[in-house]
Amino acid sequence: MKDLERAVRELLACERIAVVGVSREGQSPANLIYRKLRQSGHQVFAVNPNAQQIEKGDRCYAKVGDVPGGVEAAVIVTRPGVAASVVDDCAAAGVRWVWLHRSFGQGSVSNEAVERCRAQGIHVIPGGCPMMHLAPVDGGHACMRVMLRLTGGLPTPRRADGPSPGPRRAPRAGAVAPSP
Protein backbone atom coordinates (compact mmCIF):
# COMPACT_ATOMS: atom_id res chain seq x y z
CA MET A 1 0.00 0.00 0.00
CA LYS A 2 2.82 2.43 0.81
CA ASP A 3 4.32 1.84 -2.64
CA LEU A 4 0.99 2.71 -4.27
CA GLU A 5 0.59 5.85 -2.17
CA ARG A 6 4.13 6.93 -3.06
CA ALA A 7 3.59 6.24 -6.77
CA VAL A 8 0.29 8.16 -6.76
CA ARG A 9 1.95 11.14 -5.01
CA GLU A 10 4.83 11.16 -7.51
CA LEU A 11 2.58 10.87 -10.56
CA LEU A 12 0.15 13.51 -9.31
CA ALA A 13 3.07 15.83 -8.52
CA CYS A 14 3.61 16.07 -12.27
CA GLU A 15 2.21 19.34 -13.54
CA ARG A 16 1.57 18.45 -17.19
CA ILE A 17 -0.56 15.34 -17.70
CA ALA A 18 -2.11 13.87 -20.84
CA VAL A 19 -5.36 11.92 -20.64
CA VAL A 20 -5.56 9.45 -23.51
CA GLY A 21 -9.00 8.21 -24.56
CA VAL A 22 -11.18 11.25 -23.95
CA SER A 23 -14.39 11.42 -25.99
CA ARG A 24 -16.05 14.30 -27.81
CA GLU A 25 -19.28 13.85 -25.84
CA GLY A 26 -17.65 14.13 -22.42
CA GLN A 27 -19.31 11.24 -20.61
CA SER A 28 -16.45 8.73 -20.65
CA PRO A 29 -14.31 7.87 -17.61
CA ALA A 30 -11.40 9.57 -19.40
CA ASN A 31 -13.34 12.84 -19.56
CA LEU A 32 -14.19 12.66 -15.86
CA ILE A 33 -10.50 12.13 -15.06
CA TYR A 34 -9.56 14.97 -17.43
CA ARG A 35 -11.91 17.40 -15.62
CA LYS A 36 -10.86 16.27 -12.12
CA LEU A 37 -7.15 16.70 -12.92
CA ARG A 38 -7.86 20.17 -14.31
CA GLN A 39 -9.88 21.11 -11.22
CA SER A 40 -6.96 20.02 -9.03
CA GLY A 41 -4.66 22.51 -10.78
CA HIS A 42 -2.86 20.33 -13.33
CA GLN A 43 -2.20 21.37 -16.91
CA VAL A 44 -4.20 18.66 -18.67
CA PHE A 45 -4.12 17.70 -22.34
CA ALA A 46 -6.77 15.61 -24.10
CA VAL A 47 -5.54 12.90 -26.48
CA ASN A 48 -7.73 11.05 -28.99
CA PRO A 49 -6.70 10.45 -32.62
CA ASN A 50 -10.35 10.72 -33.71
CA ALA A 51 -11.14 14.14 -32.21
CA GLN A 52 -9.85 17.65 -32.71
CA GLN A 53 -11.87 19.12 -29.83
CA ILE A 54 -13.62 17.77 -26.77
CA GLU A 55 -16.29 19.02 -24.41
CA LYS A 56 -16.31 22.83 -24.33
CA GLY A 57 -14.01 23.28 -27.29
CA ASP A 58 -10.82 22.13 -25.57
CA ARG A 59 -8.16 21.18 -28.08
CA CYS A 60 -7.53 17.47 -28.50
CA TYR A 61 -4.27 16.00 -29.78
CA ALA A 62 -3.92 12.89 -31.95
CA LYS A 63 -1.10 11.45 -29.84
CA VAL A 64 0.83 12.28 -26.70
CA GLY A 65 3.86 13.33 -28.74
CA ASP A 66 1.78 16.09 -30.39
CA VAL A 67 1.26 18.05 -27.15
CA PRO A 68 3.33 21.27 -27.40
CA GLY A 69 5.94 21.37 -24.65
CA GLY A 70 5.38 17.69 -23.82
CA VAL A 71 3.94 16.11 -20.71
CA GLU A 72 5.45 14.40 -17.69
CA ALA A 73 2.70 11.83 -17.19
CA ALA A 74 -0.18 10.19 -19.01
CA VAL A 75 -3.37 8.51 -17.84
CA ILE A 76 -4.36 5.89 -20.41
CA VAL A 77 -8.07 5.15 -20.60
CA THR A 78 -8.32 3.06 -23.77
CA ARG A 79 -8.99 -0.54 -24.71
CA PRO A 80 -6.17 -2.80 -23.48
CA GLY A 81 -5.29 -3.76 -27.06
CA VAL A 82 -4.39 -0.14 -27.81
CA ALA A 83 -2.59 0.62 -24.54
CA ALA A 84 0.80 -0.83 -25.56
CA SER A 85 1.02 1.38 -28.65
CA VAL A 86 0.03 4.39 -26.52
CA VAL A 87 2.86 3.48 -24.13
CA ASP A 88 5.26 3.49 -27.11
CA ASP A 89 4.01 6.98 -28.02
CA CYS A 90 4.53 8.06 -24.40
CA ALA A 91 8.09 6.71 -24.43
CA ALA A 92 8.89 8.54 -27.67
CA ALA A 93 7.51 11.74 -26.09
CA GLY A 94 9.66 11.41 -22.95
CA VAL A 95 6.80 10.64 -20.55
CA ARG A 96 8.08 9.44 -17.15
CA TRP A 97 4.84 8.18 -15.58
CA VAL A 98 1.86 6.22 -16.95
CA TRP A 99 -1.35 5.27 -15.18
CA LEU A 100 -3.23 2.45 -16.93
CA HIS A 101 -6.81 3.03 -15.82
CA ARG A 102 -8.97 0.17 -14.59
CA SER A 103 -12.18 0.34 -12.63
CA PHE A 104 -13.96 -2.95 -13.28
CA GLY A 105 -12.79 -5.62 -15.68
CA GLN A 106 -9.52 -5.29 -17.54
CA GLY A 107 -9.75 -1.56 -18.23
CA SER A 108 -6.66 -0.34 -20.07
CA VAL A 109 -4.27 -2.75 -18.40
CA SER A 110 -2.42 -5.35 -20.45
CA ASN A 111 0.72 -7.28 -19.61
CA GLU A 112 2.25 -6.00 -22.83
CA ALA A 113 1.62 -2.35 -21.90
CA VAL A 114 3.05 -2.85 -18.40
CA GLU A 115 6.13 -4.59 -19.78
CA ARG A 116 6.68 -1.88 -22.40
CA CYS A 117 6.57 0.76 -19.66
CA ARG A 118 9.19 -1.09 -17.66
CA ALA A 119 11.40 -1.75 -20.68
CA GLN A 120 11.25 1.88 -21.80
CA GLY A 121 11.98 3.42 -18.41
CA ILE A 122 8.44 4.55 -17.59
CA HIS A 123 7.03 4.12 -14.08
CA VAL A 124 3.53 2.63 -14.26
CA ILE A 125 0.48 2.27 -12.06
CA PRO A 126 -1.32 -0.70 -13.65
CA GLY A 127 -4.95 -0.30 -12.63
CA GLY A 128 -7.21 1.68 -10.37
CA CYS A 129 -8.28 5.23 -11.06
CA PRO A 130 -6.73 8.61 -10.25
CA MET A 131 -10.15 9.74 -9.01
CA MET A 132 -9.76 7.35 -6.06
CA HIS A 133 -6.89 9.60 -4.92
CA LEU A 134 -7.58 13.17 -6.08
CA ALA A 135 -9.00 15.22 -3.21
CA PRO A 136 -11.82 15.65 -2.62
CA VAL A 137 -12.67 12.03 -3.47
CA ASP A 138 -16.33 11.46 -4.33
CA GLY A 139 -18.27 8.79 -2.43
CA GLY A 140 -18.25 6.26 -5.28
CA HIS A 141 -14.48 6.37 -5.75
CA ALA A 142 -13.82 6.35 -2.00
CA CYS A 143 -15.97 3.22 -1.70
CA MET A 144 -14.20 1.62 -4.67
CA ARG A 145 -10.80 2.33 -3.10
CA VAL A 146 -11.82 0.72 0.19
CA MET A 147 -13.30 -2.34 -1.55
CA LEU A 148 -10.21 -2.80 -3.72
CA ARG A 149 -7.98 -2.48 -0.67
CA LEU A 150 -10.01 -5.05 1.25
CA THR A 151 -10.06 -7.52 -1.65
CA GLY A 152 -6.40 -7.07 -2.62
CA GLY A 153 -7.38 -5.42 -5.90
CA LEU A 154 -5.40 -2.20 -5.60
CA PRO A 155 -2.69 -1.97 -8.25
CA THR A 156 0.95 -2.65 -7.51
CA PRO A 157 3.03 0.10 -9.10
CA ARG A 158 5.97 -0.98 -11.22
CA ARG A 159 9.05 1.16 -11.10
CA ALA A 160 11.07 1.44 -14.26
CA ASP A 161 14.54 -0.04 -14.34
CA GLY A 162 17.07 2.48 -13.13
CA PRO A 163 16.74 5.44 -10.78
CA SER A 164 13.40 7.02 -10.01
CA PRO A 165 12.89 10.31 -11.84
CA GLY A 166 10.85 11.65 -8.91
CA PRO A 167 8.61 14.66 -9.31
CA ARG A 168 9.91 17.79 -10.99
CA ARG A 169 8.21 19.95 -8.39
CA ALA A 170 6.86 19.66 -4.88
CA PRO A 171 3.51 17.86 -4.54
CA ARG A 172 0.45 20.09 -4.24
CA ALA A 173 -0.81 20.50 -0.69
CA GLY A 174 -4.00 18.51 -0.34
CA ALA A 175 -3.91 17.26 -3.93
CA VAL A 176 -3.82 13.60 -2.90
CA ALA A 177 -6.49 12.27 -0.60
CA PRO A 178 -5.21 10.36 2.44
CA SER A 179 -5.76 6.62 2.51
CA PRO A 180 -9.10 5.67 4.13
ChimeraX attribute file (.defattr): number of C-alpha atoms within 10 A of each C-alpha:
attribute: neighborCount
match mode: 1-to-1
recipient: residues
	/A:1	13
	/A:2	9
	/A:3	13
	/A:4	15
	/A:5	16
	/A:6	12
	/A:7	22
	/A:8	20
	/A:9	21
	/A:10	21
	/A:11	26
	/A:12	25
	/A:13	23
	/A:14	23
	/A:15	20
	/A:16	20
	/A:17	27
	/A:18	29
	/A:19	26
	/A:20	27
	/A:21	25
	/A:22	30
	/A:23	20
	/A:24	19
	/A:25	11
	/A:26	15
	/A:27	11
	/A:28	14
	/A:29	18
	/A:30	23
	/A:31	22
	/A:32	14
	/A:33	21
	/A:34	25
	/A:35	15
	/A:36	19
	/A:37	25
	/A:38	14
	/A:39	13
	/A:40	16
	/A:41	12
	/A:42	20
	/A:43	15
	/A:44	21
	/A:45	24
	/A:46	28
	/A:47	29
	/A:48	20
	/A:49	14
	/A:50	13
	/A:51	16
	/A:52	15
	/A:53	18
	/A:54	19
	/A:55	15
	/A:56	9
	/A:57	9
	/A:58	12
	/A:59	14
	/A:60	24
	/A:61	22
	/A:62	15
	/A:63	17
	/A:64	30
	/A:65	20
	/A:66	14
	/A:67	18
	/A:68	9
	/A:69	9
	/A:70	17
	/A:71	24
	/A:72	22
	/A:73	28
	/A:74	28
	/A:75	25
	/A:76	30
	/A:77	25
	/A:78	22
	/A:79	15
	/A:80	21
	/A:81	13
	/A:82	15
	/A:83	26
	/A:84	22
	/A:85	14
	/A:86	22
	/A:87	27
	/A:88	17
	/A:89	16
	/A:90	27
	/A:91	21
	/A:92	12
	/A:93	18
	/A:94	18
	/A:95	26
	/A:96	24
	/A:97	32
	/A:98	27
	/A:99	26
	/A:100	29
	/A:101	27
	/A:102	22
	/A:103	16
	/A:104	9
	/A:105	8
	/A:106	13
	/A:107	20
	/A:108	25
	/A:109	26
	/A:110	19
	/A:111	12
	/A:112	15
	/A:113	24
	/A:114	24
	/A:115	16
	/A:116	20
	/A:117	27
	/A:118	17
	/A:119	13
	/A:120	18
	/A:121	20
	/A:122	27
	/A:123	27
	/A:124	30
	/A:125	27
	/A:126	24
	/A:127	24
	/A:128	25
	/A:129	25
	/A:130	23
	/A:131	22
	/A:132	22
	/A:133	22
	/A:134	23
	/A:135	17
	/A:136	16
	/A:137	18
	/A:138	12
	/A:139	10
	/A:140	10
	/A:141	18
	/A:142	18
	/A:143	14
	/A:144	18
	/A:145	23
	/A:146	16
	/A:147	13
	/A:148	15
	/A:149	15
	/A:150	10
	/A:151	9
	/A:152	11
	/A:153	14
	/A:154	21
	/A:155	20
	/A:156	17
	/A:157	20
	/A:158	18
	/A:159	19
	/A:160	21
	/A:161	13
	/A:162	9
	/A:163	8
	/A:164	13
	/A:165	14
	/A:166	16
	/A:167	17
	/A:168	11
	/A:169	10
	/A:170	12
	/A:171	16
	/A:172	15
	/A:173	8
	/A:174	11
	/A:175	18
	/A:176	22
	/A:177	17
	/A:178	12
	/A:179	13
	/A:180	8
